[in-house]
Amino acid sequence: MRPFGYIDGYLAVGSVRLADIAAEVGTPVYVYSADAIEAAYREFEAVLAPARICYAVKANGNLAVLRLLAGLGAGADVVSEGEFRRALAAGIAPDKIVFSGVGKTNAEMEAALQSGICQINCESAPEIHNLSRIAARLGLTASVAIRINPDVDAGTLDRISTGRKTDKFGVAWTEAAALFHEAARLPGLTMEAIAVHIGSQLGDLEPYRRAFRRIAELTGILQADGITIRRLDLGGGFGIRYRDETPLALADYAKVVEEEVGSLGCEIVVEPGRRLVGPAGVLLARVVAVKETPVRRFVIVDAGMNDLVRPMMYDAWHDILPLDVPPVGVEYRLADVVGPVCESTDKFAEERLLPPLNSGDLVAFCEAGAYGAVMASTYNGRPLVPEVLTQGGRFDLVRARPAFTESLALERMPDWLAGSGGDV
Ligand code: LLP
């Protein structure tokens, strides 16, 4: 699955040497392979057609990535007005976009409705009532899914599980039928879909099966009551290999979908994020210094937890590869790979067995295409990390590193402080 590999001793993607990108753009920098994203998309398409593939923009919202996926026929799953506008700007038609999220504001729902969004996934009774009021006021009809909470443990990391009854997401599956009935009487809504998403980085099909079974049961109850369910939005969650996980076989997933909900005659929507873009990206960083202490060896790189937060936030593992292939027989040693941010949690790897690394060397953090750049921040006054997209033998900067003046430009000096120095 990994599109990055050594060619003639240098880490490359397609025929592009990653070191050439680092030399031109500087580090840290995210690099994504358009070819890998396309291949991953094609796999979904081949296995799940005629299901709609609504890419979860939260995984990687870069406009060029979105444009690439739009060109392949993808729709989008968005969770904010910002993501919605991004998807539109990239050329994804509103009628291919679903709006998820547990806390949509009135303004967000209004913007989505006015643009003719395909579906809004509601997660509570108050949200449905709000949406009804807004749609009625605008003289529009919202196509609505209720996202159910199936009370299924996805068997993934606690912090990325969403389908247990203690999680904040969705409407308890036991209460969903009553809410459908209540909503069916409200103006401005067409209640025609059920949505579910139980978590991310799933490696097992059984939780999916249990969740889909609940959906099938609910669909049956609603159809018997005269509410027609036309669409089932089965969410995302498709795991990838970061270390030694076995990614789900999509064909097996498709079989589970067919077995559990295939006979209901509904249109199927899936919302993959990580699987489409995760393996397609790396974060490149340069070693600033190697510090030996009496008890540890620290490899200090110029990327920090503000650029890639997953290790510190989820204890996530990302393989770390040197850009130059290590010579045969070289001694690997344990090291902590850390960033420059003034937090002890700014650590990418602890006691990791690595080939010799010296200041100036380049490394790649693998499987960083999903939930990487999108989760970056400017903590410690660090500019947002730039992004590069490769295709075949070429590469292009698709988001520039902001100049320091750009972040300063948004700030304002109150009158009472102005004139006392500086030039903001
Ligand atoms: N649909 C909904 C409603 C979601 O909440 C998510 C992810 C997806 C689809 C896409 O899931 P995927 O196919 O990417 O697993 N920041 C975490 C992951 C958070 C996922 C949140 N929701 C991480 O870095 O692992």
Residues whose N, C-alpha, C, O or C-beta is under 5 A from the ligand:
A	BS01	LLP	A56 A59 S100 I160 H197 G199 S200 Q201 G235 G236 G237 F238 E271 P272 G273 R274 R275 R310 Y371
